[in-house]
């Protein structure tokens, strides 16, 4: 399935770049141009990377709450 229709980049391609170390939408864009034209795919790219609209599985599956730095300092 295409993530970026502007450059015909598939979800599998984005995942391959992520597996090779790309961990931000900007790094994905550098690797394959996805997200650099109309930008409508950036949220989907974030979701594939575990950011944005869909929570990361490893964080969502934790039984204990995850505190932010501000909460820990309080």
N, CA, C and O atoms as a Maestro MAE file, in Angstrom:
{
 s_m_m2io_version
 :::
 2.0.0
}

f_m_ct {
 s_m_title
 :::
 protein
 m_atom[296] {
  # First column is atom index #
  i_m_mmod_type
  r_m_x_coord
  r_m_y_coord
  r_m_z_coord
  i_m_residue_number
  s_m_chain_name
  s_m_pdb_residue_name
  s_m_pdb_atom_name
  i_m_atomic_number
  :::
  1 25 0.843 -1.177 0.000 1 A "UNK " " N  " 7
  2 3 0.000 0.000 0.000 1 A "UNK " " CA " 6
  3 2 0.891 1.243 0.000 1 A "UNK " " C  " 6
  4 15 1.897 1.300 0.708 1 A "UNK " " O  " 8
  5 25 0.508 2.232 -0.800 2 A "UNK " " N  " 7
  6 3 1.286 3.463 -0.865 2 A "UNK " " CA " 6
  7 2 1.057 4.325 0.370 2 A "UNK " " C  " 6
  8 15 -0.076 4.547 0.797 2 A "UNK " " O  " 8
  9 25 2.151 4.797 0.925 3 A "UNK " " N  " 7
  10 3 2.102 5.778 1.997 3 A "UNK " " CA " 6
  11 2 2.162 7.159 1.356 3 A "UNK " " C  " 6
  12 15 1.409 8.062 1.724 3 A "UNK " " O  " 8
  13 25 3.063 7.311 0.396 4 A "UNK " " N  " 7
  14 3 3.262 8.575 -0.309 4 A "UNK " " CA " 6
  15 2 2.915 8.376 -1.777 4 A "UNK " " C  " 6
  16 15 3.665 7.751 -2.527 4 A "UNK " " O  " 8
  17 25 1.776 8.913 -2.173 5 A "UNK " " N  " 7
  18 3 1.367 8.762 -3.564 5 A "UNK " " CA " 6
  19 2 2.135 9.708 -4.486 5 A "UNK " " C  " 6
  20 15 2.231 9.449 -5.686 5 A "UNK " " O  " 8
  21 25 2.678 10.785 -3.955 6 A "UNK " " N  " 7
  22 3 3.457 11.724 -4.785 6 A "UNK " " CA " 6
  23 2 4.699 11.056 -5.370 6 A "UNK " " C  " 6
  24 15 5.058 11.293 -6.524 6 A "UNK " " O  " 8
  25 25 5.360 10.204 -4.550 7 A "UNK " " N  " 7
  26 3 6.597 9.561 -4.984 7 A "UNK " " CA " 6
  27 2 6.490 8.033 -5.004 7 A "UNK " " C  " 6
  28 15 7.501 7.336 -5.091 7 A "UNK " " O  " 8
  29 25 5.258 7.518 -4.922 8 A "UNK " " N  " 7
  30 3 4.992 6.082 -4.962 8 A "UNK " " CA " 6
  31 2 5.853 5.294 -3.971 8 A "UNK " " C  " 6
  32 15 6.474 4.292 -4.325 8 A "UNK " " O  " 8
  33 25 5.876 5.763 -2.739 9 A "UNK " " N  " 7
  34 3 6.620 5.100 -1.668 9 A "UNK " " CA " 6
  35 2 5.633 4.257 -0.872 9 A "UNK " " C  " 6
  36 15 4.596 4.747 -0.424 9 A "UNK " " O  " 8
  37 25 5.968 2.993 -0.705 10 A "UNK " " N  " 7
  38 3 5.074 2.078 -0.004 10 A "UNK " " CA " 6
  39 2 5.374 2.038 1.488 10 A "UNK " " C  " 6
  40 15 6.425 2.487 1.944 10 A "UNK " " O  " 8
  41 25 4.431 1.493 2.228 11 A "UNK " " N  " 7
  42 3 4.612 1.304 3.667 11 A "UNK " " CA " 6
  43 2 5.811 0.406 3.933 11 A "UNK " " C  " 6
  44 15 6.574 0.642 4.869 11 A "UNK " " O  " 8
  45 25 5.976 -0.622 3.112 12 A "UNK " " N  " 7
  46 3 7.114 -1.535 3.270 12 A "UNK " " CA " 6
  47 2 8.441 -0.805 3.066 12 A "UNK " " C  " 6
  48 15 9.411 -1.085 3.771 12 A "UNK " " O  " 8
  49 25 8.497 0.112 2.128 13 A "UNK " " N  " 7
  50 3 9.722 0.873 1.904 13 A "UNK " " CA " 6
  51 2 10.038 1.774 3.093 13 A "UNK " " C  " 6
  52 15 11.190 1.871 3.514 13 A "UNK " " O  " 8
  53 25 9.019 2.429 3.630 14 A "UNK " " N  " 7
  54 3 9.225 3.268 4.809 14 A "UNK " " CA " 6
  55 2 9.718 2.409 5.969 14 A "UNK " " C  " 6
  56 15 10.628 2.809 6.695 14 A "UNK " " O  " 8
  57 25 9.129 1.243 6.144 15 A "UNK " " N  " 7
  58 3 9.544 0.347 7.223 15 A "UNK " " CA " 6
  59 2 10.984 -0.120 7.020 15 A "UNK " " C  " 6
  60 15 11.733 -0.241 7.990 15 A "UNK " " O  " 8
  61 25 11.381 -0.385 5.775 16 A "UNK " " N  " 7
  62 3 12.764 -0.780 5.498 16 A "UNK " " CA " 6
  63 2 13.741 0.322 5.893 16 A "UNK " " C  " 6
  64 15 14.780 0.053 6.497 16 A "UNK " " O  " 8
  65 25 13.407 1.556 5.551 17 A "UNK " " N  " 7
  66 3 14.269 2.679 5.933 17 A "UNK " " CA " 6
  67 2 14.322 2.825 7.454 17 A "UNK " " C  " 6
  68 15 15.374 3.128 8.017 17 A "UNK " " O  " 8
  69 25 13.187 2.608 8.113 18 A "UNK " " N  " 7
  70 3 13.148 2.666 9.574 18 A "UNK " " CA " 6
  71 2 14.011 1.557 10.177 18 A "UNK " " C  " 6
  72 15 14.727 1.782 11.152 18 A "UNK " " O  " 8
  73 25 13.938 0.371 9.596 19 A "UNK " " N  " 7
  74 3 14.750 -0.748 10.077 19 A "UNK " " CA " 6
  75 2 16.240 -0.481 9.904 19 A "UNK " " C  " 6
  76 15 17.063 -1.008 10.652 19 A "UNK " " O  " 8
  77 25 16.582 0.339 8.918 20 A "UNK " " N  " 7
  78 3 17.983 0.699 8.660 20 A "UNK " " CA " 6
  79 2 18.437 1.894 9.481 20 A "UNK " " C  " 6
  80 15 19.580 2.332 9.357 20 A "UNK " " O  " 8
  81 25 17.543 2.432 10.331 21 A "UNK " " N  " 7
  82 3 17.962 3.477 11.253 21 A "UNK " " CA " 6
  83 2 17.259 4.815 11.129 21 A "UNK " " C  " 6
  84 15 17.462 5.681 11.980 21 A "UNK " " O  " 8
  85 25 16.439 5.025 10.101 22 A "UNK " " N  " 7
  86 3 15.698 6.281 9.998 22 A "UNK " " CA " 6
  87 2 14.641 6.291 11.099 22 A "UNK " " C  " 6
  88 15 13.824 5.375 11.191 22 A "UNK " " O  " 8
  89 25 14.660 7.329 11.929 23 A "UNK " " N  " 7
  90 3 13.716 7.335 13.054 23 A "UNK " " CA " 6
  91 2 12.874 8.604 13.114 23 A "UNK " " C  " 6
  92 15 12.130 8.803 14.073 23 A "UNK " " O  " 8
  93 25 12.980 9.467 12.103 24 A "UNK " " N  " 7
  94 3 12.140 10.653 12.035 24 A "UNK " " CA " 6
  95 2 11.593 10.798 10.620 24 A "UNK " " C  " 6
  96 15 12.181 10.274 9.674 24 A "UNK " " O  " 8
  97 25 10.476 11.504 10.464 25 A "UNK " " N  " 7
  98 3 9.962 11.744 9.117 25 A "UNK " " CA " 6
  99 2 10.983 12.450 8.225 25 A "UNK " " C  " 6
  100 15 11.023 12.199 7.021 25 A "UNK " " O  " 8
  101 25 11.787 13.310 8.785 26 A "UNK " " N  " 7
  102 3 12.816 14.007 8.003 26 A "UNK " " CA " 6
  103 2 13.857 13.022 7.471 26 A "UNK " " C  " 6
  104 15 14.307 13.155 6.333 26 A "UNK " " O  " 8
  105 25 14.241 12.042 8.277 27 A "UNK " " N  " 7
  106 3 15.196 11.033 7.815 27 A "UNK " " CA " 6
  107 2 14.582 10.143 6.744 27 A "UNK " " C  " 6
  108 15 15.266 9.739 5.803 27 A "UNK " " O  " 8
  109 25 13.304 9.838 6.881 28 A "UNK " " N  " 7
  110 3 12.602 9.081 5.837 28 A "UNK " " CA " 6
  111 2 12.581 9.900 4.553 28 A "UNK " " C  " 6
  112 15 12.822 9.366 3.471 28 A "UNK " " O  " 8
  113 25 12.295 11.188 4.668 29 A "UNK " " N  " 7
  114 3 12.269 12.067 3.495 29 A "UNK " " CA " 6
  115 2 13.625 12.098 2.803 29 A "UNK " " C  " 6
  116 15 13.695 12.089 1.574 29 A "UNK " " O  " 8
  117 25 14.689 12.136 3.575 30 A "UNK " " N  " 7
  118 3 16.030 12.129 2.989 30 A "UNK " " CA " 6
  119 2 16.319 10.829 2.262 30 A "UNK " " C  " 6
  120 15 17.033 10.815 1.259 30 A "UNK " " O  " 8
  121 25 15.766 9.745 2.766 31 A "UNK " " N  " 7
  122 3 16.029 8.429 2.183 31 A "UNK " " CA " 6
  123 2 15.226 8.164 0.915 31 A "UNK " " C  " 6
  124 15 15.723 7.517 -0.007 31 A "UNK " " O  " 8
  125 25 13.967 8.665 0.858 32 A "UNK " " N  " 7
  126 3 13.112 8.280 -0.276 32 A "UNK " " CA " 6
  127 2 12.172 9.370 -0.765 32 A "UNK " " C  " 6
  128 15 11.325 9.098 -1.615 32 A "UNK " " O  " 8
  129 25 12.289 10.583 -0.264 33 A "UNK " " N  " 7
  130 3 11.481 11.745 -0.644 33 A "UNK " " CA " 6
  131 2 10.052 11.732 -0.098 33 A "UNK " " C  " 6
  132 15 9.331 12.715 -0.268 33 A "UNK " " O  " 8
  133 25 9.631 10.672 0.539 34 A "UNK " " N  " 7
  134 3 8.271 10.618 1.082 34 A "UNK " " CA " 6
  135 2 8.060 11.766 2.053 34 A "UNK " " C  " 6
  136 15 8.881 11.985 2.944 34 A "UNK " " O  " 8
  137 25 6.971 12.498 1.891 35 A "UNK " " N  " 7
  138 3 6.646 13.603 2.778 35 A "UNK " " CA " 6
  139 2 7.187 14.947 2.348 35 A "UNK " " C  " 6
  140 15 6.991 15.940 3.048 35 A "UNK " " O  " 8
  141 25 7.872 15.006 1.199 36 A "UNK " " N  " 7
  142 3 8.491 16.259 0.787 36 A "UNK " " CA " 6
  143 2 7.690 17.052 -0.234 36 A "UNK " " C  " 6
  144 15 8.072 18.172 -0.572 36 A "UNK " " O  " 8
  145 25 6.588 16.499 -0.735 37 A "UNK " " N  " 7
  146 3 5.801 17.241 -1.723 37 A "UNK " " CA " 6
  147 2 4.561 17.821 -1.053 37 A "UNK " " C  " 6
  148 15 4.628 18.926 -0.516 37 A "UNK " " O  " 8
  149 25 3.447 17.125 -1.066 38 A "UNK " " N  " 7
  150 3 2.213 17.690 -0.511 38 A "UNK " " CA " 6
  151 2 2.147 17.573 1.009 38 A "UNK " " C  " 6
  152 15 1.458 18.361 1.657 38 A "UNK " " O  " 8
  153 25 2.858 16.596 1.591 39 A "UNK " " N  " 7
  154 3 2.900 16.444 3.045 39 A "UNK " " CA " 6
  155 2 1.761 15.647 3.652 39 A "UNK " " C  " 6
  156 15 1.723 15.455 4.867 39 A "UNK " " O  " 8
  157 25 0.832 15.180 2.831 40 A "UNK " " N  " 7
  158 3 -0.315 14.459 3.398 40 A "UNK " " CA " 6
  159 2 0.061 13.110 4.001 40 A "UNK " " C  " 6
  160 15 -0.731 12.535 4.747 40 A "UNK " " O  " 8
  161 25 1.234 12.599 3.700 41 A "UNK " " N  " 7
  162 3 1.645 11.288 4.208 41 A "UNK " " CA " 6
  163 2 2.455 11.369 5.498 41 A "UNK " " C  " 6
  164 15 2.781 10.334 6.078 41 A "UNK " " O  " 8
  165 25 2.781 12.549 5.949 42 A "UNK " " N  " 7
  166 3 3.679 12.688 7.114 42 A "UNK " " CA " 6
  167 2 3.091 12.040 8.358 42 A "UNK " " C  " 6
  168 15 3.825 11.410 9.119 42 A "UNK " " O  " 8
  169 25 1.805 12.174 8.585 43 A "UNK " " N  " 7
  170 3 1.191 11.542 9.776 43 A "UNK " " CA " 6
  171 2 1.266 10.027 9.698 43 A "UNK " " C  " 6
  172 15 1.487 9.359 10.708 43 A "UNK " " O  " 8
  173 25 1.082 9.485 8.502 44 A "UNK " " N  " 7
  174 3 1.177 8.028 8.346 44 A "UNK " " CA " 6
  175 2 2.619 7.571 8.567 44 A "UNK " " C  " 6
  176 15 2.856 6.528 9.175 44 A "UNK " " O  " 8
  177 25 3.570 8.347 8.076 45 A "UNK " " N  " 7
  178 3 4.980 8.029 8.303 45 A "UNK " " CA " 6
  179 2 5.278 8.060 9.802 45 A "UNK " " C  " 6
  180 15 5.969 7.181 10.316 45 A "UNK " " O  " 8
  181 25 4.763 9.063 10.497 46 A "UNK " " N  " 7
  182 3 4.947 9.142 11.948 46 A "UNK " " CA " 6
  183 2 4.374 7.911 12.634 46 A "UNK " " C  " 6
  184 15 4.971 7.381 13.571 46 A "UNK " " O  " 8
  185 25 3.223 7.460 12.169 47 A "UNK " " N  " 7
  186 3 2.597 6.277 12.761 47 A "UNK " " CA " 6
  187 2 3.451 5.036 12.526 47 A "UNK " " C  " 6
  188 15 3.601 4.208 13.424 47 A "UNK " " O  " 8
  189 25 4.008 4.902 11.336 48 A "UNK " " N  " 7
  190 3 4.874 3.762 11.037 48 A "UNK " " CA " 6
  191 2 6.106 3.795 11.932 48 A "UNK " " C  " 6
  192 15 6.584 2.755 12.384 48 A "UNK " " O  " 8
  193 25 6.610 4.985 12.179 49 A "UNK " " N  " 7
  194 3 7.790 5.141 13.031 49 A "UNK " " CA " 6
  195 2 7.455 5.031 14.514 49 A "UNK " " C  " 6
  196 15 8.356 5.008 15.352 49 A "UNK " " O  " 8
  197 25 6.175 4.964 14.842 50 A "UNK " " N  " 7
  198 3 5.779 4.844 16.241 50 A "UNK " " CA " 6
  199 2 5.557 6.167 16.923 50 A "UNK " " C  " 6
  200 15 5.662 6.257 18.146 50 A "UNK " " O  " 8
  201 25 5.249 7.208 16.153 51 A "UNK " " N  " 7
  202 3 4.988 8.536 16.703 51 A "UNK " " CA " 6
  203 2 3.631 8.999 16.208 51 A "UNK " " C  " 6
  204 15 3.048 8.387 15.314 51 A "UNK " " O  " 8
  205 25 3.137 10.059 16.776 52 A "UNK " " N  " 7
  206 3 1.944 10.695 16.243 52 A "UNK " " CA " 6
  207 2 0.657 10.008 16.613 52 A "UNK " " C  " 6
  208 15 0.435 9.672 17.776 52 A "UNK " " O  " 8
  209 25 -0.190 9.797 15.632 53 A "UNK " " N  " 7
  210 3 -1.566 9.367 15.836 53 A "UNK " " CA " 6
  211 2 -1.681 8.009 16.506 53 A "UNK " " C  " 6
  212 15 -2.642 7.777 17.240 53 A "UNK " " O  " 8
  213 25 -0.742 7.110 16.282 54 A "UNK " " N  " 7
  214 3 -0.827 5.772 16.844 54 A "UNK " " CA " 6
  215 2 0.292 5.587 17.861 54 A "UNK " " C  " 6
  216 15 1.455 5.834 17.540 54 A "UNK " " O  " 8
  217 25 -0.033 5.155 19.089 55 A "UNK " " N  " 7
  218 3 1.009 5.003 20.110 55 A "UNK " " CA " 6
  219 2 1.965 3.866 19.770 55 A "UNK " " C  " 6
  220 15 1.595 2.899 19.104 55 A "UNK " " O  " 8
  221 25 3.188 4.002 20.237 56 A "UNK " " N  " 7
  222 3 4.161 2.931 20.052 56 A "UNK " " CA " 6
  223 2 3.739 1.736 20.875 56 A "UNK " " C  " 6
  224 15 3.301 1.888 22.015 56 A "UNK " " O  " 8
  225 25 3.866 0.559 20.316 57 A "UNK " " N  " 7
  226 3 3.468 -0.653 21.020 57 A "UNK " " CA " 6
  227 2 4.267 -0.864 22.292 57 A "UNK " " C  " 6
  228 15 3.702 -1.214 23.328 57 A "UNK " " O  " 8
  229 25 5.583 -0.655 22.225 58 A "UNK " " N  " 7
  230 3 6.390 -0.931 23.404 58 A "UNK " " CA " 6
  231 2 6.049 0.017 24.547 58 A "UNK " " C  " 6
  232 15 6.203 -0.357 25.710 58 A "UNK " " O  " 8
  233 25 5.591 1.229 24.255 59 A "UNK " " N  " 7
  234 3 5.177 2.146 25.310 59 A "UNK " " CA " 6
  235 2 3.760 1.852 25.773 59 A "UNK " " C  " 6
  236 15 3.465 1.955 26.963 59 A "UNK " " O  " 8
  237 25 2.883 1.491 24.852 60 A "UNK " " N  " 7
  238 3 1.493 1.226 25.195 60 A "UNK " " CA " 6
  239 2 1.343 -0.060 26.005 60 A "UNK " " C  " 6
  240 15 0.393 -0.198 26.777 60 A "UNK " " O  " 8
  241 25 2.270 -1.000 25.836 61 A "UNK " " N  " 7
  242 3 2.164 -2.285 26.511 61 A "UNK " " CA " 6
  243 2 2.745 -2.278 27.918 61 A "UNK " " C  " 6
  244 15 2.630 -3.277 28.628 61 A "UNK " " O  " 8
  245 25 3.356 -1.200 28.334 62 A "UNK " " N  " 7
  246 3 3.926 -1.140 29.676 62 A "UNK " " CA " 6
  247 2 2.828 -1.121 30.724 62 A "UNK " " C  " 6
  248 15 1.815 -0.439 30.570 62 A "UNK " " O  " 8
  249 25 3.042 -1.872 31.783 63 A "UNK " " N  " 7
  250 3 2.037 -1.904 32.840 63 A "UNK " " CA " 6
  251 2 2.192 -0.724 33.796 63 A "UNK " " C  " 6
  252 15 1.227 -0.325 34.449 63 A "UNK " " O  " 8
  253 25 3.393 -0.164 33.884 64 A "UNK " " N  " 7
  254 3 3.598 0.971 34.768 64 A "UNK " " CA " 6
  255 2 3.504 2.264 33.978 64 A "UNK " " C  " 6
  256 15 3.835 2.282 32.792 64 A "UNK " " O  " 8
  257 25 3.063 3.341 34.603 65 A "UNK " " N  " 7
  258 3 2.932 4.613 33.879 65 A "UNK " " CA " 6
  259 2 4.292 5.168 33.485 65 A "UNK " " C  " 6
  260 15 5.284 4.983 34.189 65 A "UNK " " O  " 8
  261 25 4.319 5.845 32.361 66 A "UNK " " N  " 7
  262 3 5.538 6.474 31.872 66 A "UNK " " CA " 6
  263 2 5.462 7.945 32.261 66 A "UNK " " C  " 6
  264 15 4.529 8.643 31.863 66 A "UNK " " O  " 8
  265 25 6.429 8.420 33.031 67 A "UNK " " N  " 7
  266 3 6.439 9.805 33.484 67 A "UNK " " CA " 6
  267 2 7.312 10.651 32.578 67 A "UNK " " C  " 6
  268 15 8.354 10.203 32.100 67 A "UNK " " O  " 8
  269 25 6.878 11.867 32.351 68 A "UNK " " N  " 7
  270 3 7.697 12.811 31.590 68 A "UNK " " CA " 6
  271 2 8.745 13.385 32.526 68 A "UNK " " C  " 6
  272 15 8.654 13.217 33.742 68 A "UNK " " O  " 8
  273 25 9.740 14.061 31.964 69 A "UNK " " N  " 7
  274 3 10.787 14.662 32.797 69 A "UNK " " CA " 6
  275 2 10.209 15.669 33.779 69 A "UNK " " C  " 6
  276 15 10.678 15.760 34.914 69 A "UNK " " O  " 8
  277 25 9.195 16.428 33.364 70 A "UNK " " N  " 7
  278 3 8.578 17.423 34.245 70 A "UNK " " CA " 6
  279 2 7.869 16.740 35.414 70 A "UNK " " C  " 6
  280 15 7.944 17.210 36.549 70 A "UNK " " O  " 8
  281 25 7.188 15.644 35.139 71 A "UNK " " N  " 7
  282 3 6.488 14.934 36.200 71 A "UNK " " CA " 6
  283 2 7.467 14.330 37.189 71 A "UNK " " C  " 6
  284 15 7.210 14.309 38.393 71 A "UNK " " O  " 8
  285 25 8.602 13.833 36.678 72 A "UNK " " N  " 7
  286 3 9.590 13.235 37.554 72 A "UNK " " CA " 6
  287 2 10.238 14.278 38.456 72 A "UNK " " C  " 6
  288 15 10.579 13.985 39.602 72 A "UNK " " O  " 8
  289 25 10.408 15.501 37.938 73 A "UNK " " N  " 7
  290 3 11.062 16.572 38.690 73 A "UNK " " CA " 6
  291 2 10.161 17.144 39.783 73 A "UNK " " C  " 6
  292 15 10.650 17.738 40.744 73 A "UNK " " O  " 8
  293 25 8.866 16.968 39.639 74 A "UNK " " N  " 7
  294 3 7.910 17.557 40.597 74 A "UNK " " CA " 6
  295 2 7.907 16.844 41.920 74 A "UNK " " C  " 6
  296 15 7.160 17.221 42.823 74 A "UNK " " O  " 8
  :::
 }
 m_bond[295] {
  # First column is bond index #
  i_m_from
  i_m_to
  i_m_order
  :::
  1 1 2 1
  2 2 3 1
  3 3 4 2
  4 3 5 1
  5 5 6 1
  6 6 7 1
  7 7 8 2
  8 7 9 1
  9 9 10 1
  10 10 11 1
  11 11 12 2
  12 11 13 1
  13 13 14 1
  14 14 15 1
  15 15 16 2
  16 15 17 1
  17 17 18 1
  18 18 19 1
  19 19 20 2
  20 19 21 1
  21 21 22 1
  22 22 23 1
  23 23 24 2
  24 23 25 1
  25 25 26 1
  26 26 27 1
  27 27 28 2
  28 27 29 1
  29 29 30 1
  30 30 31 1
  31 31 32 2
  32 31 33 1
  33 33 34 1
  34 34 35 1
  35 35 36 2
  36 35 37 1
  37 37 38 1
  38 38 39 1
  39 39 40 2
  40 39 41 1
  41 41 42 1
  42 42 43 1
  43 43 44 2
  44 43 45 1
  45 45 46 1
  46 46 47 1
  47 47 48 2
  48 47 49 1
  49 49 50 1
  50 50 51 1
  51 51 52 2
  52 51 53 1
  53 53 54 1
  54 54 55 1
  55 55 56 2
  56 55 57 1
  57 57 58 1
  58 58 59 1
  59 59 60 2
  60 59 61 1
  61 61 62 1
  62 62 63 1
  63 63 64 2
  64 63 65 1
  65 65 66 1
  66 66 67 1
  67 67 68 2
  68 67 69 1
  69 69 70 1
  70 70 71 1
  71 71 72 2
  72 71 73 1
  73 73 74 1
  74 74 75 1
  75 75 76 2
  76 75 77 1
  77 77 78 1
  78 78 79 1
  79 79 80 2
  80 79 81 1
  81 81 82 1
  82 82 83 1
  83 83 84 2
  84 83 85 1
  85 85 86 1
  86 86 87 1
  87 87 88 2
  88 87 89 1
  89 89 90 1
  90 90 91 1
  91 91 92 2
  92 91 93 1
  93 93 94 1
  94 94 95 1
  95 95 96 2
  96 95 97 1
  97 97 98 1
  98 98 99 1
  99 99 100 2
  100 99 101 1
  101 101 102 1
  102 102 103 1
  103 103 104 2
  104 103 105 1
  105 105 106 1
  106 106 107 1
  107 107 108 2
  108 107 109 1
  109 109 110 1
  110 110 111 1
  111 111 112 2
  112 111 113 1
  113 113 114 1
  114 114 115 1
  115 115 116 2
  116 115 117 1
  117 117 118 1
  118 118 119 1
  119 119 120 2
  120 119 121 1
  121 121 122 1
  122 122 123 1
  123 123 124 2
  124 123 125 1
  125 125 126 1
  126 126 127 1
  127 127 128 2
  128 127 129 1
  129 129 130 1
  130 130 131 1
  131 131 132 2
  132 131 133 1
  133 133 134 1
  134 134 135 1
  135 135 136 2
  136 135 137 1
  137 137 138 1
  138 138 139 1
  139 139 140 2
  140 139 141 1
  141 141 142 1
  142 142 143 1
  143 143 144 2
  144 143 145 1
  145 145 146 1
  146 146 147 1
  147 147 148 2
  148 147 149 1
  149 149 150 1
  150 150 151 1
  151 151 152 2
  152 151 153 1
  153 153 154 1
  154 154 155 1
  155 155 156 2
  156 155 157 1
  157 157 158 1
  158 158 159 1
  159 159 160 2
  160 159 161 1
  161 161 162 1
  162 162 163 1
  163 163 164 2
  164 163 165 1
  165 165 166 1
  166 166 167 1
  167 167 168 2
  168 167 169 1
  169 169 170 1
  170 170 171 1
  171 171 172 2
  172 171 173 1
  173 173 174 1
  174 174 175 1
  175 175 176 2
  176 175 177 1
  177 177 178 1
  178 178 179 1
  179 179 180 2
  180 179 181 1
  181 181 182 1
  182 182 183 1
  183 183 184 2
  184 183 185 1
  185 185 186 1
  186 186 187 1
  187 187 188 2
  188 187 189 1
  189 189 190 1
  190 190 191 1
  191 191 192 2
  192 191 193 1
  193 193 194 1
  194 194 195 1
  195 195 196 2
  196 195 197 1
  197 197 198 1
  198 198 199 1
  199 199 200 2
  200 199 201 1
  201 201 202 1
  202 202 203 1
  203 203 204 2
  204 203 205 1
  205 205 206 1
  206 206 207 1
  207 207 208 2
  208 207 209 1
  209 209 210 1
  210 210 211 1
  211 211 212 2
  212 211 213 1
  213 213 214 1
  214 214 215 1
  215 215 216 2
  216 215 217 1
  217 217 218 1
  218 218 219 1
  219 219 220 2
  220 219 221 1
  221 221 222 1
  222 222 223 1
  223 223 224 2
  224 223 225 1
  225 225 226 1
  226 226 227 1
  227 227 228 2
  228 227 229 1
  229 229 230 1
  230 230 231 1
  231 231 232 2
  232 231 233 1
  233 233 234 1
  234 234 235 1
  235 235 236 2
  236 235 237 1
  237 237 238 1
  238 238 239 1
  239 239 240 2
  240 239 241 1
  241 241 242 1
  242 242 243 1
  243 243 244 2
  244 243 245 1
  245 245 246 1
  246 246 247 1
  247 247 248 2
  248 247 249 1
  249 249 250 1
  250 250 251 1
  251 251 252 2
  252 251 253 1
  253 253 254 1
  254 254 255 1
  255 255 256 2
  256 255 257 1
  257 257 258 1
  258 258 259 1
  259 259 260 2
  260 259 261 1
  261 261 262 1
  262 262 263 1
  263 263 264 2
  264 263 265 1
  265 265 266 1
  266 266 267 1
  267 267 268 2
  268 267 269 1
  269 269 270 1
  270 270 271 1
  271 271 272 2
  272 271 273 1
  273 273 274 1
  274 274 275 1
  275 275 276 2
  276 275 277 1
  277 277 278 1
  278 278 279 1
  279 279 280 2
  280 279 281 1
  281 281 282 1
  282 282 283 1
  283 283 284 2
  284 283 285 1
  285 285 286 1
  286 286 287 1
  287 287 288 2
  288 287 289 1
  289 289 290 1
  290 290 291 1
  291 291 292 2
  292 291 293 1
  293 293 294 1
  294 294 295 1
  295 295 296 2
  :::
 }
}
